Amino acid sequence: MELSLEHRREGNRTVLEVGGEVDVYTAPKLREKLVELVGEGHHQIVVDMTKVEFLDSTGLGVLVGGLKRVRSHDGSLSLVCNQERILKIFRITGLTKVFPIHDSLDEALQDS
Amino acid sequence: MKSDVELRLPPDVQYVGLARLVVTVAARQAGMADERVEDLKIAVSEATTNAIRAHRQAEEPRPVVLSFGPTTDDTFGVTIVDTGPGFDPLPPDAHERREWTEESGLGVTLIRGLADDVEFVRGEGMRVNMRFAVGLTVNGQGHNGSD
């Protein structure tokens, strides 16, 4: 499955909906999208990973890069993920301590 | 390890998805539980990515070779061999000391966390031997990525 990327505004946040597989082949597209969004002034980003079918360390690295970019603008990057198989790789790598991870988009948007 | 199938991949990252697909189909055919197939899929992706990147960096045109299949002890084995420059894997607890801002270096951590057994052998390139329980445990022991 290819990678799908769609973004929209929700109040003062930008929701980036990611779907499909994020690996070494597709991750550059996600990186480009995050760079583009931050460059356009979107500094409060919620990455909705509900429709992600697969994510490996290449995708984790891109998300870390995105977090660094928004933080350099005093922004934030949080994640929506309710799939155990993906949450597991955040736990193994210790990144649950780095990213705010929410069960639902509503929860992420309510989080201040 | 008794490996029944061999897959030779050109050193191009577009083939990492193919490696995941083929190995996971073989694991399901061997009766592997769905939860373990997900672990296997990520570990195969990581090791194949490392191997293909090594070939790309060394401008090595030869294929990366995966061999895989059920073993005699109710596990599924995967061996990934490259002829790149090789690397010395970080120790198992290295990720606990890494800075969160580093964008790479998590692949070996994931392989170690997801496989029931893994061995990194540096020779002419790298050989990564991984084993996964076909059921949810190996000899009654839970694997180290489940908690």
Interface residues (C-beta under 8 A of the other chain):
Chain A: E21 D23 V24 Y25 F54 D56 S57 T58 L60 G61 V62 V64 G65 K68 R85 K88 I89 I92 T93 G94 L95 K97 V98
Chain B: V13 Q14 V16 G17 R20 E35 E38 D39 K41 I42 S45 E46 T49 I52 R53 H95 E96 W100 T101 E102 E103 S104 L106 G107 T109 L110 G113 L114 G145 S146
